[in-house]
Amino acid sequence: MARARHVRKAVRKDSRKYWSARVMQKSDALDLKSRLFTWRDPKRIARSLKQAAEHSKRRKAGPYQSAMSMLNFYINRGGRHLPAERKRVLTRAKTELRRLFGRE
């Protein structure tokens, strides 16, 4: 019995370790363009997120919240390993996304 618990615990730990990578690969809430978060133009990123959120029929929240959540998720997933320039571009994309949705 103790061994079965140990095995289950190890499997559970491994499945939790990379949950964020699994979300980026398997999530179908928004159909994002390939390599969207590597683009250098914050306005282009924001426009693409807005379009994906507005056209998605699988999202659970409104288009603004879905788009902003995906952007925040990517920024948070990068954490301290996200280069300063990339974080700056993505933060500007958040500002642009607010402007596109009339939230600023």
Rosetta silent file (secondary structure, phi, psi, omega in degrees, C-alpha in Angstrom):
SEQUENCE: MARARHVRKAVRKDSRKYWSARVMQKSDALDLKSRLFTWRDPKRIARSLKQAAEHSKRRKAGPYQSAMSMLNFYINRGGRHLPAERKRVLTRAKTELRRLFGRE
SCORE:     score description
SCORE:     0.000 S_00000001
   1 L     0.000  -41.827 -179.013    0.000    0.000    0.000 S_00000001
   2 H   -64.379  -36.534 -179.384    2.798    2.420    0.861 S_00000001
   3 H   -66.518  -40.648  178.806    4.459    1.758   -2.440 S_00000001
   4 H   -60.901  -40.836  177.472    1.297    2.545   -4.407 S_00000001
   5 H   -62.730  -42.995 -179.038    1.028    5.901   -2.666 S_00000001
   6 H   -61.332  -43.432  179.987    4.645    6.665   -3.462 S_00000001
   7 H   -64.244  -46.497  178.903    4.148    5.887   -7.144 S_00000001
   8 H   -59.878  -41.823 -178.698    0.985    7.991   -7.359 S_00000001
   9 H   -63.235  -41.996  179.976    2.714   10.885   -5.636 S_00000001
  10 H   -64.730  -42.073  179.269    5.649   10.782   -8.062 S_00000001
  11 H   -64.170  -43.479  179.994    3.344   10.752  -11.082 S_00000001
  12 H   -62.187  -41.651 -179.592    1.321   13.634   -9.690 S_00000001
  13 H   -61.973  -44.654  179.994    4.475   15.679   -9.024 S_00000001
  14 H   -63.505  -39.644 -178.031    5.729   15.180  -12.587 S_00000001
  15 H   -70.030  -27.315  178.581    2.384   16.159  -14.088 S_00000001
  16 H   -80.405  -24.382 -172.248    2.315   19.373  -12.050 S_00000001
  17 H   -60.263  -39.808 -174.469    5.854   20.369  -12.913 S_00000001
  18 L  -118.483   33.689 -177.306    5.172   21.473  -16.469 S_00000001
  19 H   -60.198  -35.652 -177.151    1.499   22.420  -16.374 S_00000001
  20 H   -69.557  -35.759  176.616    2.167   25.853  -17.885 S_00000001
  21 H   -65.796  -39.180  179.356    3.956   24.385  -20.891 S_00000001
  22 H   -64.357  -37.281  178.317    1.046   22.005  -21.386 S_00000001
  23 H   -63.249  -44.658 -178.965   -1.385   24.955  -21.319 S_00000001
  24 H   -64.878  -32.859 -177.656    0.561   26.772  -24.029 S_00000001
  25 H   -83.679  -39.965 -169.371    0.649   23.662  -26.223 S_00000001
  26 H  -105.240  -14.822 -176.249   -2.824   22.216  -25.699 S_00000001
  27 L   -63.751  135.041  179.179   -5.075   25.126  -24.782 S_00000001
  28 L  -121.349   22.671  178.869   -7.689   25.782  -27.417 S_00000001
  29 L   -66.639  -37.689  177.818   -9.436   28.766  -25.857 S_00000001
  30 L  -130.167  140.082  174.084   -7.844   31.066  -28.430 S_00000001
  31 L   -92.483   95.848 -175.932   -6.416   30.242  -31.848 S_00000001
  32 L   -90.840  148.975  175.943   -3.189   32.235  -31.696 S_00000001
  33 L   -65.568  151.846  179.735   -0.880   32.892  -34.603 S_00000001
  34 L   -62.211  133.405  176.509    2.348   30.940  -34.587 S_00000001
  35 L    59.157   29.483 -178.299    5.133   32.535  -32.507 S_00000001
  36 H   -52.021  -44.458 -174.275    2.852   35.464  -31.607 S_00000001
  37 H   -78.468    0.767  175.754    4.740   36.289  -28.406 S_00000001
  38 H   -99.466   -7.115  179.356    8.075   36.554  -30.229 S_00000001
  39 L   -63.571  153.330 -176.466    6.939   39.397  -32.472 S_00000001
  40 L   -96.897  -13.719 -177.431    8.648   42.747  -31.860 S_00000001
  41 L   -97.889  110.798 -178.391    5.707   45.066  -32.562 S_00000001
  42 H   -61.687  -32.256  178.905    3.416   45.459  -29.507 S_00000001
  43 H   -67.609  -38.848  178.772    0.587   46.843  -31.659 S_00000001
  44 H   -66.224  -41.700  177.909    0.706   43.804  -33.923 S_00000001
  45 H   -60.961  -47.801 -178.090    0.655   41.457  -30.894 S_00000001
  46 H   -63.310  -43.250  179.005   -2.325   43.299  -29.394 S_00000001
  47 H   -61.700  -41.958 -179.275   -4.262   43.306  -32.691 S_00000001
  48 H   -66.885  -42.038  177.149   -3.691   39.592  -33.154 S_00000001
  49 H   -63.081  -41.853  179.886   -4.768   38.778  -29.579 S_00000001
  50 H   -62.819  -46.047 -179.464   -7.877   40.931  -29.981 S_00000001
  51 H   -62.417  -44.506 -179.387   -8.820   39.251  -33.245 S_00000001
  52 H   -63.376  -41.352 -178.432   -8.282   35.761  -31.799 S_00000001
  53 H   -68.921  -38.646 -178.663  -10.333   36.562  -28.698 S_00000001
  54 H   -72.245  -29.306 -176.762  -13.205   38.093  -30.648 S_00000001
  55 H   -92.969  -10.865 -177.712  -13.430   35.207  -33.109 S_00000001
  56 L   -75.008  135.147  176.249  -13.098   32.375  -30.587 S_00000001
  57 L  -102.399   -2.092 -175.730  -16.244   30.457  -29.759 S_00000001
  58 L  -103.825   -3.675 -177.970  -14.504   28.375  -27.071 S_00000001
  59 L   -72.813  151.415 -177.454  -13.494   31.083  -24.612 S_00000001
  60 L   -95.958  -25.206 -178.975  -15.158   31.149  -21.211 S_00000001
  61 L  -109.350 -173.867  177.147  -14.802   34.873  -20.453 S_00000001
  62 L   -71.070  167.302 -177.402  -15.222   37.999  -22.553 S_00000001
  63 H   -61.539  -41.446 -179.282  -12.812   38.803  -25.379 S_00000001
  64 H   -62.662  -48.898 -177.947  -10.888   41.456  -23.427 S_00000001
  65 H   -64.291  -38.752  179.340  -10.369   39.226  -20.399 S_00000001
  66 H   -64.677  -45.529 -179.306   -9.369   36.246  -22.536 S_00000001
  67 H   -65.556  -45.564 -179.067   -6.814   38.215  -24.533 S_00000001
  68 H   -66.360  -37.785  179.260   -5.343   39.933  -21.468 S_00000001
  69 H   -63.264  -42.447  179.702   -5.234   36.658  -19.535 S_00000001
  70 H   -64.793  -40.280  178.445   -3.283   34.932  -22.293 S_00000001
  71 H   -66.173  -46.478  177.625   -0.803   37.804  -22.463 S_00000001
  72 H   -62.618  -39.528  178.679   -0.364   37.896  -18.677 S_00000001
  73 H   -58.886  -45.292 -178.866   -0.013   34.124  -18.590 S_00000001
  74 H   -65.736  -42.229  179.124    2.847   34.257  -21.078 S_00000001
  75 H   -62.871  -46.356 -178.839    4.611   37.088  -19.209 S_00000001
  76 H   -67.255  -34.726  179.621    4.238   35.303  -15.864 S_00000001
  77 H   -65.970  -35.517  178.042    5.339   31.992  -17.329 S_00000001
  78 H   -68.393  -33.510  176.992    8.565   33.612  -18.543 S_00000001
  79 H    54.105 -140.197 -176.797    9.214   34.967  -15.058 S_00000001
  80 H   -75.333  -10.853  179.317   12.705   36.155  -14.324 S_00000001
  81 H   -85.599   -7.761  178.978   14.056   34.279  -17.369 S_00000001
  82 L   -75.094  122.803 -179.901   12.152   36.557  -19.753 S_00000001
  83 L   -59.266  149.389 -176.349   14.636   39.020  -21.277 S_00000001
  84 H   -57.363  -41.839 -178.885   14.061   42.683  -20.383 S_00000001
  85 H   -64.754  -41.645  179.051   13.446   43.689  -24.010 S_00000001
  86 H   -64.324  -42.210  179.364   10.847   40.932  -24.497 S_00000001
  87 H   -64.872  -37.889  179.204    9.090   41.923  -21.267 S_00000001
  88 H   -63.588  -44.516  179.356    9.079   45.563  -22.355 S_00000001
  89 H   -63.560  -44.324 -178.077    7.457   44.690  -25.697 S_00000001
  90 H   -69.004  -33.533  176.494    4.829   42.481  -24.032 S_00000001
  91 H   -67.810  -38.447  175.633    4.049   45.139  -21.410 S_00000001
  92 H   -66.620  -32.961  177.047    3.525   47.661  -24.194 S_00000001
  93 H   -65.029  -34.693  176.454    1.251   45.123  -25.893 S_00000001
  94 H   -63.048  -44.321  178.535   -0.877   45.087  -22.723 S_00000001
  95 H   -61.749  -43.085  179.854   -1.224   48.877  -22.914 S_00000001
  96 H   -66.803  -37.219  178.257   -2.119   48.633  -26.595 S_00000001
  97 H   -63.849  -41.551  176.079   -4.636   45.869  -25.902 S_00000001
  98 H   -59.956  -44.272 -178.901   -6.363   48.077  -23.316 S_00000001
  99 H   -63.721  -43.224 -179.465   -6.502   50.895  -25.855 S_00000001
 100 H   -62.489  -33.482 -179.279   -7.932   48.627  -28.599 S_00000001
 101 L   -91.505    2.959  179.380  -10.714   47.472  -26.272 S_00000001
 102 L    68.661   33.971 -176.903  -11.413   51.032  -25.069 S_00000001
 103 L  -104.603    7.566 -176.683  -10.380   50.235  -21.496 S_00000001
 104 L  -110.414    0.000    0.000   -7.863   53.036  -21.015 S_00000001
